[in-house]
Amino acid sequence: MRKHVLFLLFFLMTAGFAKAQQLPQFSHYGFNGQFISPGYSGISGQTEVNVLYRYQWLGYGGSFDAGGSPKTALFTLSAPISALRSGVGLVVMKDEIGAVDIFNAQLSYAFHLKLAGGTLGIGAQAGITNMSKGGYRPNDLGDTKVPFNSSDRKYDVGAGLWYQHTNWYVGAGLTNLLGSVYEFENAQGDQNMSTVTGEKHLMVTGGYTLELSSSIAVTPTAILKQDLSAGLSSVEAGGRVTFNSKFWAGAGYRFGEAATGLLGVYLLKNNALSFGYAFDFTVVDAAAKSPTSHEVMLGYRLPKSQNTAKPPIKTPRYNF
């Protein structure tokens, strides 16, 4: 199994790709399995809360408006249901890209199976997405194909798997399986003049933690995001080093776009609280974008529930 995860990481780092931005991208993908796959729900055996904010291409703007810098806020929750050998998850996201504003909420459930010394999560999710379009500057005034201050709301579903071992993991998730079509009005109030289809996407990720010493651990990671309809994909690979189980630093490369850096720290008892910062530097098509992107992450893990029931004590005379 160890060879399998190493092969997956190699495949993700060398797969053919083209640039894509259909899905939000996060440099902290190695800390946020719930966003990638509903199979992650409850897989760690602890309730996990994660909050993340990303400002991509800081300062990118046009002459007449605020420009197209993507801004994404993300909240995820993963909680185990031990009695049912399963878990639930929640993803809430707000994504702004130029004149497009997207709000998405997903609820997921995963059933857990013990397999080959690890745990396999088989998950499904259902969600609602509200997409708003406005603020366009059409080349031709009165163009009926340009949406104007219009929004649409649709439901969709997804599925995924997540396998968690002691020191490695692999996961995959599929989104927008229904391919919902969002319809918008133009400035004249005409409906269905502009449409957007929720494209099916596949995300595959993997990571492996290698203990180099009692105080240093190295974790290589990789992720592939594939638009199954358009055939476009995005591949990112890198790794981080954790010192004394408290501090981490890492680097990575998003092929065809940017180099990334990570810094973070664990706080509180049992490293319950985590804080991370990521910095992206654009290295491809830098003239068409702003050079830097920034991302902050805050996570919290509740302690595992413990069985507080007292075991029976038997003596020759009494049975308590």
RAUR-V725103 format. One record per residue. N is the residue number from 1. PHI is phi in whole degrees, -180 to 180 (none if undefined). Layout:
n = <N	N>
phi = <PHI	PHI>
This chain:
n = <1	2	3	4	5	6	7	8	9	10	11	12	13	14	15	16	17	18	19	20	21	22	23	24	25	26	27	28	29	30	31	32	33	34	35	36	37	38	39	40	41	42	43	44	45	46	47	48	49	50	51	52	53	54	55	56	57	58	59	60	61	62	63	64	65	66	67	68	69	70	71	72	73	74	75	76	77	78	79	80	81	82	83	84	85	86	87	88	89	90	91	92	93	94	95	96	97	98	99	100	101	102	103	104	105	106	107	108	109	110	111	112	113	114	115	116	117	118	119	120	121	122	123	124	125	126	127	128	129	130	131	132	133	134	135	136	137	138	139	140	141	142	143	144	145	146	147	148	149	150	151	152	153	154	155	156	157	158	159	160	161	162	163	164	165	166	167	168	169	170	171	172	173	174	175	176	177	178	179	180	181	182	183	184	185	186	187	188	189	190	191	192	193	194	195	196	197	198	199	200	201	202	203	204	205	206	207	208	209	210	211	212	213	214	215	216	217	218	219	220	221	222	223	224	225	226	227	228	229	230	231	232	233	234	235	236	237	238	239	240	241	242	243	244	245	246	247	248	249	250	251	252	253	254	255	256	257	258	259	260	261	262	263	264	265	266	267	268	269	270	271	272	273	274	275	276	277	278	279	280	281	282	283	284	285	286	287	288	289	290	291	292	293	294	295	296	297	298	299	300	301	302	303	304	305	306	307	308	309	310	311	312	313	314	315	316	317	318	319	320>
phi = <none	-61	-64	-65	-70	-66	-65	-62	-61	-64	-63	-65	-78	-118	-66	-67	-157	-138	-66	-148	-139	-69	-104	-60	-118	-132	-70	-90	-60	-70	-111	-138	-66	-64	-69	-81	-148	-67	-65	-74	-52	73	-67	-81	80	-130	-76	-123	-121	-137	-123	-142	-134	-126	-119	-92	54	-53	86	-68	-156	-105	-80	-121	-147	-78	84	-121	-66	-66	-128	-132	-111	-137	-127	-132	-137	-131	-140	-82	-122	-61	-63	-106	51	-156	-160	-124	-144	-139	-129	-126	-139	-125	-127	-118	-132	60	-88	-108	-123	-121	-118	-137	-134	-132	-115	-130	-139	-134	-98	-106	-123	-76	-149	51	83	-131	-127	-104	-103	-111	-125	-138	-141	-133	-152	-128	-128	-112	-113	-116	-130	-174	78	-76	-117	-66	-65	-115	-59	84	-60	-73	-90	-93	-69	-140	44	-126	-145	-146	-127	-140	-104	-154	-134	-151	-152	-173	-126	-146	-114	-116	-110	-58	-129	-155	-154	-139	-151	-150	-144	-117	-122	55	-67	-83	60	-58	-108	-97	-118	-132	-92	-97	-65	-86	85	-75	-88	60	-81	-138	-133	-134	-98	-72	-73	-72	-127	-117	-121	-129	-142	-160	-159	-143	-103	-113	-83	-81	-159	-68	-122	-130	-131	-115	-130	-76	-141	-157	-148	-118	-120	-122	-84	-72	-87	-93	76	-95	-146	-132	-123	-135	-144	178	-174	-139	-116	-108	-109	53	57	-128	-122	-137	-143	-153	-149	-161	-141	-95	-57	79	-146	-149	-98	-126	-136	-130	-139	-164	-149	-100	-132	68	-64	57	55	-65	-108	-130	-133	-138	-132	-126	-127	-112	-121	-69	-120	-123	55	-62	-69	-96	-139	-80	-74	-127	-131	-135	-149	-124	-137	-133	-130	-144	-118	-74	-65	-66	-68	-117	-79	-94	-68	-78	-70	-65	-114	-108	-130	-59	-109	-130	-130	-88>
